Amino acid sequence: MSDKNKQSEKVAEENYEPNKKNKSDTEKNLETVHEQINDTFNQGTIDEKKKQEKKKD
């Protein structure tokens, strides 16, 4: 197995853990993506927000 495949497997096995200290770059990036997905899920997408604003007017 090549080094690239080993590295890919290691990254794929990592999970977002909100309370973890001393985060690596990969873990910080996972946290960012998690927050973006959570925001999109809770707030909706930009195009959906525009549709809702038009309905209010």
BALOBA-1460 file (C-alpha; in Angstrom, 3 decimals):
// residues 57
<rec num="1" residu="m" x="0.000" y="0.000" z="0.000"/>
<rec num="2" residu="s" x="1.417" y="3.407" z="-0.935"/>
<rec num="3" residu="d" x="1.990" y="6.199" z="1.550"/>
<rec num="4" residu="k" x="-0.778" y="8.222" z="-0.075"/>
<rec num="5" residu="n" x="-3.296" y="5.402" z="0.429"/>
<rec num="6" residu="k" x="-2.241" y="4.984" z="4.059"/>
<rec num="7" residu="q" x="-2.645" y="8.705" z="4.650"/>
<rec num="8" residu="s" x="-6.064" y="8.695" z="2.968"/>
<rec num="9" residu="e" x="-7.237" y="5.822" z="5.150"/>
<rec num="10" residu="k" x="-6.037" y="7.604" z="8.291"/>
<rec num="11" residu="v" x="-7.948" y="10.782" z="7.362"/>
<rec num="12" residu="a" x="-11.064" y="8.810" z="6.422"/>
<rec num="13" residu="e" x="-11.117" y="7.144" z="9.833"/>
<rec num="14" residu="e" x="-11.090" y="10.434" z="11.766"/>
<rec num="15" residu="n" x="-14.311" y="11.809" z="13.234"/>
<rec num="16" residu="y" x="-15.307" y="15.230" z="14.489"/>
<rec num="17" residu="e" x="-14.980" y="15.397" z="18.259"/>
<rec num="18" residu="p" x="-16.084" y="18.779" z="19.635"/>
<rec num="19" residu="n" x="-14.405" y="18.504" z="23.041"/>
<rec num="20" residu="k" x="-11.010" y="17.279" z="21.857"/>
<rec num="21" residu="k" x="-7.979" y="19.376" z="22.818"/>
<rec num="22" residu="n" x="-4.760" y="19.819" z="20.798"/>
<rec num="23" residu="k" x="-6.397" y="19.471" z="17.408"/>
<rec num="24" residu="s" x="-4.406" y="18.641" z="14.291"/>
<rec num="25" residu="d" x="-4.945" y="20.532" z="11.035"/>
<rec num="26" residu="t" x="-7.224" y="17.757" z="9.791"/>
<rec num="27" residu="e" x="-9.314" y="17.888" z="12.958"/>
<rec num="28" residu="k" x="-9.585" y="21.686" z="12.703"/>
<rec num="29" residu="n" x="-10.755" y="21.334" z="9.106"/>
<rec num="30" residu="l" x="-13.294" y="18.683" z="10.134"/>
<rec num="31" residu="e" x="-14.601" y="21.090" z="12.756"/>
<rec num="32" residu="t" x="-14.991" y="23.849" z="10.151"/>
<rec num="33" residu="v" x="-16.863" y="21.570" z="7.766"/>
<rec num="34" residu="h" x="-19.069" y="20.297" z="10.599"/>
<rec num="35" residu="e" x="-20.008" y="23.857" z="11.543"/>
<rec num="36" residu="q" x="-20.754" y="24.776" z="7.914"/>
<rec num="37" residu="i" x="-22.983" y="21.745" z="7.445"/>
<rec num="38" residu="n" x="-24.738" y="22.396" z="10.739"/>
<rec num="39" residu="d" x="-25.354" y="26.047" z="9.803"/>
<rec num="40" residu="t" x="-26.708" y="25.085" z="6.381"/>
<rec num="41" residu="f" x="-28.970" y="22.451" z="7.914"/>
<rec num="42" residu="n" x="-30.333" y="24.820" z="10.553"/>
<rec num="43" residu="q" x="-30.541" y="28.005" z="8.492"/>
<rec num="44" residu="g" x="-31.058" y="26.689" z="4.978"/>
<rec num="45" residu="t" x="-29.269" y="27.599" z="1.788"/>
<rec num="46" residu="i" x="-28.954" y="31.114" z="0.398"/>
<rec num="47" residu="d" x="-31.406" y="30.486" z="-2.430"/>
<rec num="48" residu="e" x="-33.984" y="29.125" z="0.027"/>
<rec num="49" residu="k" x="-33.534" y="32.191" z="2.259"/>
<rec num="50" residu="k" x="-34.185" y="34.459" z="-0.728"/>
<rec num="51" residu="k" x="-37.375" y="32.528" z="-1.527"/>
<rec num="52" residu="q" x="-38.560" y="32.934" z="2.064"/>
<rec num="53" residu="e" x="-37.783" y="36.665" z="2.030"/>
<rec num="54" residu="k" x="-39.808" y="37.123" z="-1.173"/>
<rec num="55" residu="k" x="-42.767" y="35.337" z="0.424"/>
<rec num="56" residu="k" x="-42.646" y="37.752" z="3.395"/>
<rec num="57" residu="d" x="-42.780" y="40.818" z="1.120"/>
